[in-house]
Amino acid sequence: IEKRGATPSELDQVVIGGSAAPPAMIAFFEEHGIDVCHAWGMTEMSPVGTHGQLSAPMRERPVVEQLALKTRQGRRIFGVDLKIADENGNTLPNDGQAVGQLFVRGNGIISGYFDNEEATKDAFDSDGWFGTGDVASIDADGFLWIQDRAKDLIKSGGEWISSIDLENAAMGHPKVANCAVIAIPHPKWDERPLLVLVPKTSDDPPTLKELHALMLPHFAKWQLPDALELVDSLPLTATGKVSKLTLRQRFDSYRFSDAG
């Protein structure tokens, strides 16, 4: 759309469900008259669990409020129940503030993994809810907000940092084509975030200082990435998602300058 300077005449809606869409991307489509519907699911859910289509009253709200809702992963579809729970398995409130492990149940959700009793046992809680591996919150209107994959959260000084939130903020910079944030071991803080970035043009990449300035209104200073690494491309999985496992392996020996 940017290169052509025009929007395809028949394109009026985009459904995004592979990974969380950055607010800047959603705003871009909406500004070009293309409705964005965020969705979420898993293969184990057959595969859709939520959709972000706004109700008629919600579409009457100010544009800023509508965009805020569209950045969430939507509300549950018929036949799917959602809950979040703490590390002890206690169900947390749907107040938009509590954050916990996301569990689902429903007729379209697997009852187990084929010929793998150990994986099945690990995937379900004592009440039969399937653990998605995501960390999330749910608000009073039922909107799901995926904070991160549990394995991708960064634990720094005993506090959690969402890699998805940092990535979404970085994607709002006009010089960024794609990016990912991964945890790097740190002797003092346990882990610190590293921003791995693909610039739109190799001769004019963004600086870490520029990205910090963009992020700082939305994050505490200690949550900001400690370093920036520029790459030509990011490794992808078979489904087109950024492979953070591959990135972590690639930067396995990486050390921050203040890490000794």
DOVO-248302 format. One line per field, with one value per residue: x, y, z of N, C-alpha, C, O, CB in turn. Coordinates in pm, whole numbers. Glycine has a CB too. Layout:
<recs>
nu <- X/...
nv <- Y/...
nw <- Z/...
cau <- X/...
cav <- Y/...
caw <- Z/...
cu <- X/...
cv <- Y/...
cw <- Z/...
ou <- X/...
ov <- Y/...
ow <- Z/...
cbu <- X/...
cbv <- Y/...
cbw <- Z/...
</recs>
This chain:
<recs>
nu <- 83/194/402/264/98/-172/-482/-588/-881/-1078/-1017/-1127/-1122/-905/-799/-615/-418/-194/20/61/-57/112/19/71/57/-210/-337/-248/-377/-646/-659/-652/-898/-947/-1082/-968/-952/-865/-758/-731/-586/-517/-361/-444/-696/-862/-904/-955/-999/-1069/-1216/-1189/-1396/-1579/-1867/-2183/-2242/-1980/-1854/-1939/-1789/-1518/-1251/-995/-1046/-1161/-944/-777/-917/-900/-636/-626/-680/-939/-1273/-1405/-1509/-1821/-1866/-1619/-1444/-1269/-1006/-793/-515/-327/12/-38/-264/-500/-797/-806/-940/-1150/-1064/-908/-671/-543/-299/-221/-161/-299/-587/-800/-1117/-1350/-1573/-1436/-1175/-869/-859/-640/-295/-193/-89/84/110/244/281/14/-72/79/-33/-291/-500/-611/-884/-944/-894/-728/-391/-256/-2/33/60/-170/-431/-774/-1043/-1332/-1526/-1473/-1261/-964/-622/-322/-27/225/414/468/726/867/871/1060/1260/1366/1559/1372/1131/880/912/745/805/655/519/733/824/601/596/841/791/643/814/922/1145/1168/1143/1096/1107/1235/1231/1442/1541/1845/2097/2201/2441/2374/2101/1962/1811/1810/1657/1718/1709/1645/1670/1531/1607/1426/1573/1909/2102/2013/1944/1746/1850/1944/1894/1697/1488/1449/1351/1107/981/985/766/581/686/863/1192/1371/1268/1337/1506/1843/2031/2087/2067/2136/1999/1974/1750/1487/1465/1214/927/759/503/526/581/800/1086/1173/1312/1515/1645/1732/1916/2097/2199/2319/2569/2588/2670/2601/2752/2788/2795/3019
nv <- -120/122/149/156/365/351/189/-148/-198/-382/-456/-456/-549/-688/-976/-1059/-1297/-1451/-1355/-1104/-792/-489/-172/45/-71/-155/95/208/51/105/382/382/299/30/-226/-371/-684/-833/-1153/-1465/-1781/-2138/-2431/-2644/-2566/-2576/-2380/-2142/-1906/-1654/-1343/-1013/-849/-555/-461/-302/-79/-34/55/308/452/688/715/668/508/287/190/117/-103/-271/-345/-540/-898/-964/-1102/-1405/-1674/-1839/-2130/-2147/-2115/-1892/-1841/-1690/-1769/-1779/-1870/-2070/-2186/-2058/-1899/-1587/-1249/-1107/-828/-665/-589/-786/-1033/-1339/-1696/-1822/-2014/-2245/-2388/-2611/-2752/-2775/-2798/-2971/-3292/-3418/-3507/-3701/-4020/-3942/-3923/-3787/-3522/-3451/-3461/-3251/-3037/-2980/-2847/-2927/-2914/-2969/-2774/-2643/-2548/-2272/-2166/-1901/-1572/-1357/-1102/-1036/-826/-655/-655/-880/-880/-1014/-987/-1061/-1085/-1196/-1483/-1729/-1834/-1637/-1410/-1164/-1173/-945/-840/-948/-857/-862/-826/-749/-886/-859/-613/-430/-481/-407/-134/-52/-108/105/298/484/393/125/-205/-466/-647/-801/-893/-1032/-1225/-1178/-1329/-1185/-1092/-944/-868/-1095/-1131/-932/-717/-755/-587/-692/-600/-527/-292/-52/61/-8/187/386/330/309/454/332/523/682/496/445/697/691/484/551/713/518/315/211/327/121/-91/-68/-175/-292/-294/-274/-465/-487/-656/-836/-986/-1163/-1483/-1717/-1916/-2215/-2127/-1862/-1694/-1502/-1672/-1706/-1890/-1970/-1724/-1685/-1891/-1805/-1576/-1674/-1653/-1388/-1089/-817/-490/-399/-623/-744
nw <- 0/82/-107/-351/-308/-288/-199/-229/-416/-342/-87/228/485/733/890/1166/1312/1353/1509/1766/1657/1595/1739/1565/1312/1302/1320/1078/877/947/904/633/562/609/788/1087/1233/1515/1614/1795/1868/1874/1737/1888/1953/1745/1509/1638/1905/2002/1883/1746/1658/1674/1862/1772/1952/2046/1819/1808/1976/2050/1806/1908/2133/2009/1861/2071/2173/1954/1956/2141/2181/2135/2203/2351/2136/2055/2245/2358/2657/2874/3111/3356/3563/3871/3975/4152/4068/4128/4030/3864/3873/3611/3542/3392/3502/3660/3594/3449/3395/3097/3045/2871/2773/2611/2358/2118/2178/2234/2398/2474/2396/2121/2193/2397/2702/2905/2808/2784/3051/3157/3026/3113/3376/3713/3693/3436/3244/2959/2938/2781/2760/2739/2880/3022/3041/3122/3053/3202/3006/2872/2694/2571/2648/2539/2706/2674/2555/2798/2806/2679/2829/3007/3284/3503/3760/3938/3842/3582/3228/2934/2624/2394/2425/2414/2154/2000/2053/1942/1675/1600/1512/1234/1092/1126/1013/1100/1411/1713/2057/2293/2582/2754/2945/3257/3495/3725/3710/3640/3389/3089/2844/2495/2192/1876/1549/1227/999/792/587/520/524/684/969/1274/1587/1913/2104/1981/1972/2244/2320/2192/2328/2602/2706/2759/2910/3206/3285/3348/3210/2946/2643/2672/2474/2116/1826/1488/1210/896/847/1019/1177/1082/1174/1054/1026/978/1189/1403/1498/1807/1951/1776/1753/2018/2031/1840/1958/2180/2306/2355/2531/2743/2756/3016/3165/3253
cau <- 0/284/476/173/26/-315/-536/-664/-1022/-1165/-969/-1196/-1100/-790/-804/-478/-422/-70/90/2/-31/150/-81/101/8/-355/-373/-221/-488/-770/-651/-674/-1033/-950/-1116/-880/-1011/-764/-808/-630/-620/-408/-396/-515/-830/-935/-797/-987/-1051/-1129/-1216/-1194/-1496/-1645/-2013/-2234/-2216/-1837/-1815/-1981/-1692/-1413/-1157/-883/-1093/-1178/-811/-728/-982/-852/-503/-647/-703/-1081/-1352/-1419/-1613/-1916/-1812/-1487/-1436/-1135/-977/-652/-488/-193/103/-92/-386/-617/-856/-792/-1057/-1148/-1073/-816/-550/-478/-227/-192/-154/-426/-641/-922/-1188/-1459/-1590/-1343/-1037/-821/-869/-509/-204/-191/17/181/43/318/247/-125/-78/138/-108/-422/-502/-689/-1025/-960/-870/-604/-299/-211/136/33/32/-271/-533/-908/-1113/-1471/-1606/-1432/-1152/-839/-499/-206/91/344/428/535/869/931/880/1195/1259/1478/1554/1251/1013/860/905/680/875/557/494/849/824/494/638/948/734/585/917/915/1263/1171/1069/1055/1194/1203/1301/1471/1610/1986/2139/2276/2487/2311/1956/1913/1793/1783/1607/1796/1624/1703/1588/1552/1571/1366/1685/2032/2188/1957/1874/1720/1945/1883/1848/1569/1387/1421/1267/973/925/987/636/494/756/961/1325/1437/1211/1384/1615/1978/2114/2022/2145/2075/2012/1911/1621/1461/1426/1071/880/685/377/555/608/941/1132/1258/1402/1632/1714/1803/2032/2192/2262/2346/2693/2586/2680/2592/2880/2801/2777/3147
cav <- 0/238/160/192/487/325/73/-236/-156/-482/-489/-375/-603/-775/-1054/-1087/-1394/-1527/-1298/-976/-684/-363/-65/126/-143/-147/233/227/-8/177/513/359/248/-116/-270/-474/-773/-914/-1282/-1546/-1922/-2235/-2555/-2728/-2510/-2605/-2327/-2005/-1894/-1522/-1252/-875/-768/-467/-454/-174/29/-7/130/446/516/764/633/628/397/172/136/50/-233/-354/-398/-661/-1016/-987/-1176/-1548/-1715/-1935/-2263/-2139/-2044/-1845/-1798/-1671/-1823/-1751/-1985/-2175/-2238/-1983/-1818/-1443/-1175/-1044/-684/-592/-558/-911/-1101/-1476/-1797/-1833/-2148/-2250/-2515/-2607/-2875/-2781/-2798/-3108/-3358/-3473/-3524/-3839/-4112/-3868/-3902/-3689/-3390/-3428/-3431/-3119/-2932/-2955/-2830/-3030/-2902/-3003/-2660/-2655/-2437/-2228/-2119/-1755/-1490/-1265/-1044/-1030/-715/-679/-677/-1007/-868/-1082/-914/-1147/-1009/-1259/-1624/-1743/-1860/-1519/-1302/-1134/-1149/-857/-793/-996/-801/-914/-733/-812/-866/-815/-470/-358/-497/-324/6/-31/-112/235/388/478/331/-17/-297/-577/-656/-898/-870/-1158/-1212/-1212/-1342/-1073/-1137/-870/-858/-1224/-1117/-799/-725/-718/-559/-735/-517/-516/-155/-42/82/-37/304/483/256/386/435/290/645/717/399/472/816/649/392/601/755/402/216/259/327/-9/-189/-45/-264/-247/-286/-290/-536/-478/-776/-825/-1053/-1240/-1621/-1740/-2053/-2263/-2052/-1722/-1616/-1489/-1783/-1656/-1999/-1958/-1600/-1708/-1975/-1722/-1480/-1748/-1607/-1241/-1031/-672/-427/-379/-753/-795
caw <- 0/86/-232/-459/-277/-308/-130/-319/-415/-279/47/328/620/755/1013/1208/1421/1367/1625/1804/1561/1659/1723/1447/1195/1305/1287/936/802/976/838/490/545/618/923/1140/1333/1583/1659/1863/1883/1868/1668/1986/1975/1620/1593/1682/2040/2021/1768/1792/1590/1771/1857/1722/2047/2054/1700/1828/2065/1980/1729/1995/2216/1921/1831/2192/2179/1844/1986/2220/2098/2116/2302/2321/2044/2113/2269/2421/2785/2907/3249/3391/3697/3923/3973/4239/4008/4170/3923/3885/3823/3480/3571/3307/3578/3699/3486/3487/3291/3027/3027/2790/2765/2515/2281/2007/2231/2250/2527/2503/2285/2077/2235/2479/2830/2985/2756/2818/3194/3180/2956/3173/3521/3784/3654/3296/3155/2883/2955/2650/2762/2728/2998/2970/3128/3062/3117/3244/2885/2814/2597/2606/2614/2554/2748/2618/2583/2927/2784/2620/2927/3054/3428/3534/3898/4004/3776/3448/3116/2819/2498/2294/2442/2363/2009/1944/2063/1844/1540/1572/1459/1087/1033/1165/928/1185/1528/1818/2183/2363/2710/2758/3085/3315/3627/3834/3698/3590/3244/3038/2707/2377/2077/1748/1461/1082/957/659/497/592/535/779/1074/1396/1696/2039/2169/1917/2014/2385/2325/2151/2428/2739/2759/2785/2991/3303/3225/3367/3118/2810/2599/2705/2354/1986/1725/1356/1127/764/853/1140/1146/1092/1187/937/1015/949/1310/1437/1582/1915/1988/1688/1791/2144/2000/1764/2049/2303/2370/2362/2663/2746/2789/3161/3230/3299
cu <- 87/354/387/104/-124/-354/-609/-814/-1113/-1123/-1036/-1182/-978/-810/-661/-481/-293/12/31/41/5/42/-57/50/-144/-402/-355/-337/-617/-773/-673/-809/-1046/-973/-1024/-954/-899/-829/-695/-680/-496/-455/-480/-659/-915/-969/-832/-1045/-1120/-1131/-1239/-1296/-1573/-1796/-2056/-2212/-2068/-1789/-1860/-1883/-1591/-1312/-1043/-923/-1113/-1043/-752/-789/-928/-711/-511/-678/-851/-1147/-1373/-1528/-1706/-1850/-1674/-1497/-1290/-1123/-828/-632/-347/-111/57/-223/-512/-668/-850/-910/-1038/-1169/-979/-685/-472/-417/-192/-182/-293/-464/-771/-988/-1303/-1462/-1490/-1198/-994/-844/-736/-425/-191/-66/126/115/112/284/103/-140/-28/51/-238/-411/-595/-837/-1048/-944/-734/-518/-237/-63/148/8/-58/-351/-664/-984/-1260/-1563/-1568/-1322/-1024/-721/-382/-85/218/327/505/685/942/936/1024/1188/1384/1464/1428/1122/1005/853/845/758/781/533/609/854/720/531/744/894/666/685/920/1034/1271/1084/1015/1151/1148/1286/1320/1545/1754/2027/2223/2316/2420/2160/1889/1899/1769/1740/1706/1699/1700/1613/1631/1512/1508/1472/1815/2120/2133/1878/1844/1827/1871/1826/1713/1457/1351/1328/1124/904/902/853/546/557/840/1099/1392/1382/1267/1496/1752/2064/2030/2117/2069/2102/1941/1771/1609/1421/1277/1041/805/554/401/578/759/980/1226/1351/1530/1713/1794/1926/2140/2268/2297/2468/2698/2594/2674/2725/2900/2792/2908/3210
cv <- 125/258/206/326/474/198/-15/-211/-253/-518/-399/-430/-693/-846/-1095/-1181/-1470/-1485/-1160/-867/-557/-257/20/60/-135/-7/260/174/71/314/502/293/98/-157/-384/-554/-860/-1045/-1358/-1689/-2009/-2355/-2644/-2681/-2517/-2490/-2193/-2004/-1761/-1446/-1111/-788/-686/-470/-316/-60/65/74/275/522/597/670/582/508/271/107/63/-89/-327/-408/-521/-778/-1053/-1064/-1320/-1573/-1814/-2072/-2266/-2060/-2008/-1820/-1774/-1715/-1788/-1879/-2099/-2232/-2165/-1894/-1670/-1369/-1121/-894/-600/-557/-684/-978/-1242/-1569/-1815/-1980/-2139/-2386/-2499/-2735/-2888/-2785/-2941/-3162/-3420/-3480/-3671/-3912/-4041/-3829/-3794/-3546/-3353/-3389/-3291/-3006/-2894/-2935/-2934/-3026/-2928/-2888/-2677/-2530/-2397/-2193/-1969/-1691/-1377/-1201/-1042/-917/-749/-703/-806/-999/-930/-997/-1006/-1061/-1064/-1410/-1636/-1760/-1740/-1399/-1287/-1100/-1072/-803/-832/-944/-853/-802/-808/-782/-814/-665/-387/-365/-408/-177/36/-28/18/335/374/410/180/-100/-416/-584/-767/-864/-1004/-1128/-1258/-1223/-1224/-1112/-1066/-879/-986/-1221/-970/-810/-678/-700/-597/-679/-524/-375/-154/-18/66/85/411/412/345/359/389/411/689/624/416/593/783/567/455/651/639/298/284/245/190/-117/-178/-142/-205/-226/-313/-362/-532/-605/-753/-885/-1127/-1383/-1642/-1888/-2092/-2187/-1902/-1634/-1606/-1603/-1730/-1765/-1991/-1834/-1620/-1795/-1894/-1627/-1544/-1696/-1455/-1195/-879/-613/-409/-510/-814/-895
cw <- 0/-47/-347/-436/-295/-235/-231/-305/-342/-137/149/470/622/889/1047/1327/1442/1487/1650/1704/1636/1640/1600/1319/1187/1264/1138/852/822/907/688/464/550/763/966/1248/1390/1627/1726/1872/1878/1788/1760/2012/1848/1524/1657/1822/2066/1889/1820/1721/1693/1752/1808/1822/2057/1935/1706/1917/1985/1915/1817/2081/2131/1889/1951/2206/2071/1867/2075/2126/2086/2229/2256/2218/2115/2128/2331/2550/2812/3056/3262/3535/3739/3925/4062/4186/4049/4056/3959/3824/3682/3498/3485/3374/3614/3576/3532/3368/3229/3006/2946/2804/2666/2432/2167/2049/2261/2391/2567/2377/2250/2124/2316/2611/2913/2940/2790/2964/3224/3126/3026/3323/3584/3749/3507/3198/3087/2900/2822/2644/2745/2864/2952/3081/3050/3130/3143/3125/2814/2712/2652/2562/2644/2589/2684/2627/2713/2909/2727/2713/2976/3202/3466/3675/3972/3944/3633/3345/2997/2691/2390/2304/2387/2210/1943/1946/1957/1702/1501/1515/1306/1021/1060/1071/1009/1304/1621/1941/2252/2492/2697/2906/3131/3457/3744/3830/3651/3438/3210/2892/2602/2261/1949/1638/1315/1041/818/553/575/610/630/888/1194/1500/1820/2112/2112/1964/2161/2399/2288/2259/2564/2790/2803/2877/3098/3242/3236/3273/2977/2771/2630/2582/2230/1891/1593/1275/994/764/984/1101/1170/1110/1060/917/998/1070/1332/1532/1688/1967/1906/1723/1919/2121/1929/1855/2183/2378/2385/2507/2653/2794/2940/3238/3276/3204
ou <- 59/365/429/59/-194/-271/-686/-865/-1215/-1188/-1007/-1226/-950/-835/-594/-538/-282/67/-40/159/-63/-21/-152/3/-201/-494/-437/-388/-688/-877/-708/-832/-1145/-892/-1005/-1010/-847/-944/-578/-800/-383/-575/-574/-735/-1028/-1070/-747/-1129/-1217/-1060/-1302/-1284/-1627/-1845/-1975/-2167/-2034/-1695/-1824/-1894/-1579/-1290/-999/-844/-1084/-1030/-685/-720/-911/-671/-416/-699/-885/-1087/-1360/-1628/-1672/-1788/-1617/-1552/-1199/-1221/-748/-721/-258/-158/106/-284/-621/-589/-884/-975/-926/-1277/-970/-596/-350/-477/-140/-193/-393/-385/-842/-925/-1348/-1369/-1461/-1108/-1074/-847/-721/-475/-180/47/244/70/45/260/73/-213/-85/60/-292/-327/-651/-909/-1159/-977/-637/-566/-171/-4/259/-56/-28/-342/-664/-988/-1306/-1668/-1623/-1291/-982/-721/-347/-45/307/239/599/764/1065/997/1099/1118/1495/1370/1380/1014/1106/795/890/776/821/527/587/886/748/502/738/945/636/647/921/1026/1367/967/902/1262/1037/1398/1225/1605/1783/1994/2304/2231/2411/2096/1769/1964/1717/1782/1771/1617/1804/1494/1750/1394/1533/1462/1828/2203/2198/1756/1912/1888/1749/1722/1624/1346/1235/1237/1030/783/808/825/448/491/883/1121/1463/1444/1246/1572/1774/2160/1920/2233/1952/2215/1857/1684/1708/1352/1221/1117/790/501/306/592/836/914/1345/1457/1640/1836/1909/2029/2259/2387/2303/2470/2801/2532/2734/2802/3014/2783/2909/3319
ov <- 222/371/287/391/572/111/37/-204/-212/-601/-280/-366/-766/-780/-1159/-1148/-1546/-1568/-1106/-852/-519/-253/63/129/-111/7/329/244/101/356/601/237/43/-126/-480/-497/-948/-1045/-1322/-1714/-1959/-2378/-2710/-2747/-2468/-2507/-2134/-2087/-1755/-1480/-1092/-665/-741/-479/-223/47/182/153/356/644/578/559/468/415/161/-15/-39/-183/-447/-506/-599/-759/-1159/-1089/-1351/-1501/-1866/-2122/-2373/-1950/-2083/-1781/-1829/-1701/-1769/-1985/-2211/-2317/-2206/-1822/-1631/-1421/-1093/-841/-478/-502/-688/-980/-1260/-1526/-1823/-2059/-2039/-2485/-2388/-2815/-3000/-2776/-3022/-3087/-3469/-3462/-3756/-3871/-4075/-3716/-3718/-3459/-3238/-3295/-3220/-2893/-2786/-2996/-3018/-3124/-2911/-2903/-2721/-2419/-2479/-2190/-1915/-1750/-1308/-1238/-1047/-913/-858/-766/-838/-1099/-901/-942/-1027/-974/-988/-1460/-1559/-1707/-1738/-1298/-1384/-1006/-1125/-729/-758/-981/-883/-696/-917/-666/-734/-597/-286/-266/-343/-103/140/46/41/444/262/373/115/-70/-460/-531/-820/-813/-1080/-1022/-1362/-1134/-1170/-1160/-1124/-895/-986/-1297/-894/-903/-574/-788/-540/-707/-526/-341/-244/-70/121/89/513/431/446/252/405/402/730/668/402/591/839/578/417/635/659/203/399/159/149/-222/-268/-185/-85/-149/-367/-324/-570/-655/-664/-841/-1151/-1401/-1590/-1975/-2011/-2182/-1823/-1513/-1691/-1625/-1711/-1735/-2003/-1838/-1576/-1774/-1911/-1601/-1476/-1696/-1400/-1254/-819/-680/-405/-510/-924/-946
ow <- -71/-95/-430/-530/-316/-212/-311/-194/-285/-73/156/565/526/990/966/1432/1539/1559/1565/1671/1731/1534/1535/1228/1080/1184/1077/765/726/856/623/356/501/850/893/1342/1323/1671/1714/1883/1878/1774/1716/2082/1847/1455/1725/1857/2141/1795/1924/1724/1789/1640/1803/1781/2074/1946/1620/1931/1864/1963/1803/2099/2177/1889/1936/2246/2095/1804/2084/2006/2033/2334/2137/2214/2221/2034/2354/2552/2776/3120/3187/3619/3656/3883/4050/4251/4009/3994/4071/3733/3639/3473/3502/3310/3601/3469/3642/3253/3301/2956/2951/2841/2640/2434/2123/1965/2308/2489/2679/2266/2339/2099/2307/2629/2984/3023/2820/2997/3307/3173/3000/3390/3513/3773/3457/3080/3150/2879/2757/2536/2737/2951/2854/3198/2927/3253/3109/3141/2709/2648/2765/2452/2760/2511/2645/2697/2737/2988/2725/2681/2985/3241/3462/3706/4058/3989/3570/3371/2963/2655/2305/2202/2321/2144/1843/1852/1891/1617/1384/1474/1255/904/1021/1051/987/1298/1608/1930/2268/2510/2637/2984/3056/3533/3853/3934/3625/3367/3291/2823/2617/2235/1919/1635/1283/1047/737/442/684/701/653/899/1214/1501/1831/2176/2187/1992/2198/2481/2344/2279/2634/2909/2874/2918/3082/3156/3145/3259/2896/2858/2617/2585/2237/1878/1587/1273/982/689/1053/1001/1267/1067/968/807/1003/1056/1287/1633/1663/2022/1960/1722/1928/2185/1955/1834/2286/2501/2423/2595/2563/2864/2987/3360/3333/3231
cbu <- -94/388/540/69/76/-349/-630/-632/-1071/-1167/-815/-1342/-1224/-655/-899/-402/-531/12/245/47/-154/284/-80/252/53/-409/-289/-90/-508/-786/-516/-562/-1086/-817/-1264/-750/-1125/-702/-869/-598/-719/-361/-270/-439/-820/-1058/-672/-1085/-940/-1050/-1324/-1063/-1594/-1593/-2075/-2382/-2268/-1759/-1872/-2120/-1619/-1342/-1101/-839/-1224/-1250/-716/-761/-1134/-856/-417/-762/-627/-1103/-1488/-1449/-1553/-2043/-1808/-1384/-1494/-1102/-1024/-607/-508/-200/241/-113/-400/-585/-1002/-660/-1088/-1257/-1043/-879/-585/-578/-98/-298/-100/-420/-666/-890/-1240/-1447/-1730/-1365/-1027/-673/-977/-522/-66/-199/80/234/37/470/268/-209/2/276/-138/-517/-546/-672/-1077/-1092/-876/-635/-191/-291/214/-74/166/-364/-493/-984/-1104/-1522/-1590/-1547/-1129/-833/-488/-180/103/473/500/478/886/859/785/1260/1251/1485/1568/1255/1016/733/1048/535/941/425/471/978/800/363/692/1054/635/524/1057/903/1389/1122/1157/1054/1198/1230/1222/1553/1539/2074/2217/2192/2635/2354/1921/1779/1674/1908/1481/1904/1581/1716/1592/1470/1696/1262/1678/2109/2208/1866/1957/1581/2024/1986/1951/1582/1437/1552/1322/981/1017/1087/563/457/844/950/1412/1421/1062/1431/1603/2045/2232/1980/2174/2127/1955/1998/1602/1349/1509/1000/788/656/292/446/538/971/1203/1172/1333/1589/1614/1709/1989/2119/2170/2364/2812/2458/2811/2477/2889/2693/2708/3132
cbv <- 0/221/25/85/599/313/114/-384/-138/-606/-475/-365/-680/-694/-1180/-955/-1489/-1513/-1291/-936/-660/-313/23/151/-290/-182/332/158/-154/195/578/273/295/-178/-314/-412/-861/-838/-1364/-1491/-1965/-2278/-2630/-2729/-2366/-2667/-2313/-1939/-1911/-1441/-1293/-814/-858/-324/-484/-186/-9/-138/64/450/410/859/713/746/434/213/249/135/-217/-275/-291/-641/-1134/-1059/-1107/-1626/-1777/-1945/-2337/-2074/-2131/-1717/-1904/-1521/-1976/-1688/-1942/-2120/-2380/-1898/-1861/-1392/-1061/-1105/-660/-468/-481/-1005/-1023/-1526/-1932/-1760/-2218/-2220/-2561/-2485/-2881/-2664/-2709/-3115/-3465/-3612/-3464/-3846/-4179/-3740/-4031/-3713/-3384/-3553/-3533/-3111/-2977/-3070/-2687/-3012/-2765/-3063/-2526/-2680/-2472/-2110/-2187/-1709/-1436/-1338/-901/-1167/-590/-561/-561/-1071/-720/-1222/-779/-1230/-1011/-1213/-1699/-1862/-1978/-1480/-1329/-1016/-1281/-741/-645/-960/-645/-999/-674/-763/-997/-891/-437/-414/-643/-347/38/-140/-226/292/355/615/397/-34/-347/-712/-522/-1044/-769/-1253/-1293/-1106/-1471/-940/-1117/-726/-748/-1260/-1204/-706/-646/-826/-409/-893/-374/-624/-64/70/222/-145/364/585/134/352/566/216/758/710/256/496/925/570/275/710/837/338/127/179/434/-54/-174/100/-291/-347/-385/-152/-684/-354/-902/-893/-1150/-1174/-1721/-1686/-2070/-2411/-2076/-1666/-1680/-1349/-1892/-1603/-2137/-1953/-1485/-1774/-2094/-1642/-1360/-1895/-1654/-1186/-1075/-625/-292/-283/-849/-858
cbw <- 121/198/-267/-475/-362/-459/-15/-291/-555/-363/55/293/667/753/999/1243/1397/1244/1602/1945/1471/1602/1846/1436/1200/1445/1370/895/843/1128/865/432/418/563/930/1198/1273/1705/1541/2005/1775/2011/1621/2118/2023/1655/1511/1583/2138/2128/1662/1777/1507/1759/1996/1688/2185/2062/1576/1889/2151/2077/1611/2085/2287/1792/1787/2317/2163/1716/2054/2323/2154/1990/2325/2450/1915/2027/2143/2325/2902/2829/3353/3370/3700/4065/4014/4379/4042/4293/3897/3825/3916/3386/3717/3259/3703/3768/3444/3581/3348/2893/3164/2641/2906/2424/2226/1919/2359/2215/2525/2566/2317/1926/2113/2403/2908/2974/2604/2787/3272/3118/2816/3142/3560/3933/3689/3277/3234/2734/3056/2607/2654/2628/3065/2876/3176/3075/3030/3324/2791/2752/2560/2542/2694/2425/2900/2691/2465/3005/2691/2494/3046/2972/3507/3432/3901/4147/3779/3442/3081/2805/2452/2312/2589/2423/1971/2021/2204/1857/1530/1696/1520/1033/1086/1311/813/1106/1604/1771/2275/2273/2820/2682/3104/3314/3638/3829/3603/3655/3195/3053/2694/2344/2074/1739/1507/1003/959/656/429/521/400/706/1119/1453/1724/2128/2153/1764/1989/2462/2232/2022/2443/2750/2654/2655/2903/3439/3291/3511/3115/2795/2448/2796/2362/1927/1770/1281/1201/658/734/1226/1230/968/1313/950/1139/870/1433/1503/1496/2029/1968/1542/1808/2246/1912/1655/2071/2272/2289/2295/2732/2838/2721/3210/3137/3434
</recs>
